[in-house]
Amino acid sequence: MSDADDLKALSALLNGIAQKVYYGKSEISEELLKSEIYPDASQEEFHALHEKMRGLLKSMASADMDQTQLEAFLTAQTRKHGGVSTEQAAALARFWKAHRARVRDSLQTQSRWEPGLRALNWRVDVQTASSRGQTSSTPVALVELELGRNGQDSEFVSLEFDELRVNQVLKKLEDIQKHIDSLVHHS
């Protein structure tokens, strides 16, 4: 292959990796990329190139590298033994410049929990009678959650808590916040 053909093949490989990893095209496999882009390469040779490029893209994407960070990263990769060539670094830089925003959007979409909480409504009522007809004047918290997936209708969940259960929920939320804080401070 000529240098121009090598760069085209590498760009096609980077696009294929991005299609599979970031854009949800599960039909794109390593075998398909090898047969379409590098049919003359040995399986071991292609696998090594594929894994190297996938790893570099993952590093670039997880750090959401801006132009300065990317240049420093790629310079370090070209100087590293077993790193990338100057031509490969240039191809990676062109790819990242064209795909950074789309990869970031894809990662954000993939990281969202589904279904998501669309709305939360609550109020405190005084319960005047139980289902058995007994009178009571205990306060209860009524909570309505609106849950939904993108592009689908909402589901509604209604919850009723007495004072003890509200305190238990608040304690659990406090424990979760302490755990999150400890993780953030250790990072």
Residue, then its C-alpha position, 0 to 999 in steps of 0.5 A: m500500500s502507498d502512504a495515501d492508501d495507508l492513511k485512507a485505510l487507517s481513517a476507515l478503521l477509525n471510522g469503523i471503530a467509532q461506528k461500533v463503539y460509540y455510534g451503536k452499530s453492532e453489526i460492525s465487527e473486527e473481522l468485518l473491518k479486517s476483511e474490508i479494509y486490511p484483507d492482506a494483513s495477518q490476523e495478529e497484525f490487524h488485531a494489534l493495530h485494531e486494539k491500539m487504535r481502539g485504545l487510543l480512541k478510548s483515551m481521547a474520548s474518555a478525556d474529551m481531549d481538546q486540541t492542546q491535550l490531543e497534540a500533547f497526547l499524540t506527541a507522547q504517543t509518537r515518541k513512545h516505543g511501540g506507539v504510533s507513527t507521525e502519519q498515524a498521529a495525523a490521521l488520529a488528529r483529523f479523525w478526532k477533530a471531525h468526530r469529537a462532538r459526536v463521540r462526546d454526545s454518544l458517550q453522554t447518551q450511553s451514560r444516562w440511566e433509563p428510564g429517567l425521572r421526568a418529574l417528581n410531585w409530592r405533598v403531605d396529607v393527613q390520613t383521616a381513615s384507614s382502609r378498615g374504617q378506623t379513624s386516624s390523623t397521621p400525616v402521610a407523604l404522597v409522592e408521584l414519580e413520572l418515569g420515561r424513556n426517550g421517545q416513549d410515553s411516561e409511566f407514573v409511580s405513586l408512593e405513600f410514606d408515613e413519617l418513619r418511612v420518610n425518615q428512613v428514605l432521608k437517612k438512605l439519601e444522606d448515606i448515598q451523599k456521604h458515599i458520593d462525597s468520599l468518592v469525589h474527594h478520593s479522585 
